[in-house]
Amino acid sequence: MRLDKLLSAVTGKSRSDVKKTCKSGKVSVNGKMVQDPGFQVDPAKDEVLLEGQAALYEKYHYFLMDKPPGVVTAREDGRFPTVMDVFRDAMPDASEKGLSPVGRLDKDTTGLLLITDDGELAHRLLSPARHVDKTYEVLCDGILTREDVDAFSTGMDIGEKKPLKPAKLEIKETGLPYPEGFEPDALGNHGGKSPRSFDPDVLKDAGKNPAEGSAEDALKARGKNMPEPGKPCSLAYITISEGKYHQVKRMFAKTGKPVLLLRRLSFGPLHLDEGTEIGAVRALIKDEVAALKSAAGLEEEA
């Protein structure tokens, strides 16, 4: 591998900038200064130092973010801050070249988000064939019951071509007070309107296409089956193995108990660190990367 290519990958700087750094005499290989940007190095064997600090080459990079609310899961967005804005603030010295979030969390959803430049791993983790488990903590409007647990476990119909795969619903607590200041729509989105995001049955009753209508329309159509703000809430964990659009919110809307708060706690073998701060970002350790590759069927490359 060319020296300038390695340093560009490590620092995130352009090849032209790295070439200037090499020619300035700030780079050494195995104890000897090297000013030739095209000098060949073996990342697995050679010791490369940049201004006296080890330049450790890694082909791919893996980060875990505790996504905050109010940011969209995208690299760029013209209207809202993105998870990559959060990444830059949390990891100012890390290169974001090639990095992308794996999967999607809604703007108001918090919790675990994997960010990587390993496209093959990301593709496999999101593939419907892998059935990677994802666990969420949910606060919903209404009292969850054993009937809801059974409905989730048998494969719910939320208007997709096929019923969903069985999901595990674990009720933690019921009778909690309704949080102040919340005015979510039928799916728990906090902005009032959210195209394509309503339970099909709600919009069928309203006589509208899922790409039309508003939260108000959906709530009116739901009528007495949709709890009014102020009624008791429930706290639960739900584990799913699919990633349909707004899946968790649509499942709870189907029961007439819309989501108020949603937080992802785990993604495959990855779990949020206990006591982690929302908005925090850290690099994965080798064991976590190996576990992810195993979940994606890439054990031989771990």
MOFENNOR-V236399 format. One record per backbone hydrogen bond with DSSP energy under -0.5 kcal/mol. NH is the residue of the N-H (numbers start at 1). CO is the residue of the C=O. E is the energy in kcal/mol with one decimal. If there is no record, write none. Layout:
# MOFENNOR-V236399
<<NH & CO & E> <NH & CO & E>>
This chain:
# MOFENNOR-V236399
<<3 & 39 & -1.7> <4 & 37 & -2.6> <6 & 2 & -2.0> <7 & 3 & -2.5> <8 & 4 & -2.1> <9 & 5 & -2.1> <10 & 6 & -2.1> <11 & 7 & -2.6> <12 & 8 & -2.2> <18 & 14 & -2.3> <19 & 15 & -2.5> <20 & 16 & -1.6> <21 & 17 & -1.8> <22 & 18 & -2.5> <23 & 19 & -2.3> <24 & 20 & -1.2> <25 & 22 & -1.8> <26 & 21 & -1.4> <28 & 49 & -2.2> <29 & 32 & -3.0> <30 & 47 & -3.1> <32 & 29 & -1.4> <34 & 27 & -2.4> <37 & 35 & -0.8> <39 & 36 & -1.9> <41 & 1 & -3.0> <43 & 41 & -0.6> <45 & 42 & -1.7> <46 & 42 & -3.2> <48 & 46 & -0.7> <49 & 28 & -2.6> <49 & 47 & -0.5> <50 & 53 & -3.3> <51 & 26 & -3.3> <51 & 49 & -0.6> <53 & 50 & -1.8> <55 & 48 & -3.1> <56 & 54 & -1.0> <57 & 55 & -0.6> <63 & 115 & -2.7> <64 & 282 & -2.9> <65 & 113 & -2.7> <66 & 280 & -2.5> <67 & 65 & -1.0> <67 & 111 & -3.1> <70 & 107 & -1.9> <71 & 68 & -0.7> <71 & 107 & -0.9> <72 & 81 & -2.4> <73 & 105 & -0.6> <74 & 72 & -1.6> <83 & 72 & -1.8> <84 & 74 & -1.0> <85 & 82 & -0.5> <86 & 82 & -1.5> <87 & 83 & -2.2> <88 & 84 & -2.2> <89 & 85 & -1.8> <90 & 86 & -2.3> <91 & 87 & -2.9> <94 & 91 & -1.5> <99 & 96 & -1.8> <100 & 116 & -1.9> <102 & 114 & -3.0> <103 & 101 & -0.7> <109 & 106 & -1.2> <110 & 262 & -2.1> <111 & 67 & -1.6> <112 & 264 & -2.4> <113 & 65 & -2.1> <115 & 63 & -2.6> <116 & 100 & -2.2> <117 & 61 & -1.2> <119 & 117 & -1.3> <122 & 118 & -2.3> <123 & 119 & -2.5> <124 & 120 & -2.2> <125 & 121 & -2.6> <126 & 122 & -1.7> <127 & 123 & -0.8> <127 & 124 & -0.5> <130 & 127 & -1.9> <131 & 127 & -0.8> <134 & 240 & -2.6> <135 & 266 & -1.2> <136 & 238 & -2.7> <137 & 263 & -3.4> <138 & 236 & -3.2> <139 & 261 & -2.3> <140 & 138 & -0.6> <140 & 234 & -2.6> <141 & 258 & -2.7> <142 & 140 & -0.7> <142 & 232 & -1.4> <144 & 142 & -0.7> <149 & 145 & -1.6> <150 & 146 & -2.4> <151 & 147 & -2.3> <152 & 148 & -2.4> <153 & 149 & -1.8> <154 & 150 & -1.2> <155 & 152 & -0.7> <158 & 156 & -0.7> <164 & 156 & -3.3> <167 & 152 & -2.6> <168 & 239 & -2.1> <169 & 167 & -0.6> <170 & 168 & -0.5> <170 & 237 & -3.3> <171 & 169 & -0.6> <172 & 235 & -2.5> <173 & 235 & -2.0> <175 & 233 & -0.8> <176 & 233 & -2.4> <182 & 179 & -1.0> <185 & 189 & -2.4> <188 & 185 & -1.8> <192 & 189 & -0.6> <193 & 191 & -1.1> <196 & 210 & -1.9> <197 & 194 & -1.2> <200 & 158 & -0.6> <202 & 199 & -0.8> <203 & 199 & -1.7> <204 & 200 & -2.3> <205 & 201 & -2.1> <206 & 202 & -1.5> <207 & 203 & -0.9> <207 & 204 & -0.5> <208 & 203 & -2.4> <212 & 209 & -2.7> <215 & 192 & -1.0> <218 & 214 & -2.2> <219 & 215 & -2.8> <220 & 216 & -2.4> <221 & 217 & -2.4> <222 & 218 & -2.0> <223 & 219 & -1.8> <225 & 222 & -1.8> <226 & 223 & -1.8> <227 & 225 & -0.6> <227 & 256 & -1.1> <231 & 228 & -1.7> <233 & 176 & -3.1> <234 & 140 & -2.1> <235 & 173 & -3.3> <236 & 138 & -2.5> <237 & 170 & -2.7> <238 & 136 & -2.2> <239 & 168 & -2.4> <240 & 134 & -2.5> <247 & 244 & -2.0> <250 & 246 & -2.6> <251 & 247 & -2.3> <252 & 248 & -2.2> <253 & 249 & -2.2> <254 & 250 & -1.7> <255 & 251 & -0.9> <255 & 252 & -0.5> <256 & 253 & -1.2> <257 & 252 & -2.2> <260 & 139 & -3.6> <261 & 139 & -1.7> <263 & 137 & -2.2> <264 & 110 & -2.7> <265 & 135 & -2.9> <266 & 135 & -1.6> <267 & 270 & -2.1> <268 & 133 & -3.5> <270 & 267 & -2.0> <272 & 265 & -2.4> <276 & 273 & -1.9> <279 & 66 & -3.8> <280 & 277 & -2.3> <282 & 64 & -2.0> <284 & 62 & -2.2> <288 & 285 & -0.5> <289 & 285 & -2.1> <290 & 286 & -2.6> <291 & 287 & -2.1> <292 & 288 & -2.2> <293 & 289 & -2.5> <294 & 290 & -2.1> <295 & 291 & -2.2> <296 & 292 & -1.7> <297 & 294 & -1.3> <298 & 293 & -4.0> <301 & 298 & -1.8> <302 & 299 & -1.5>>
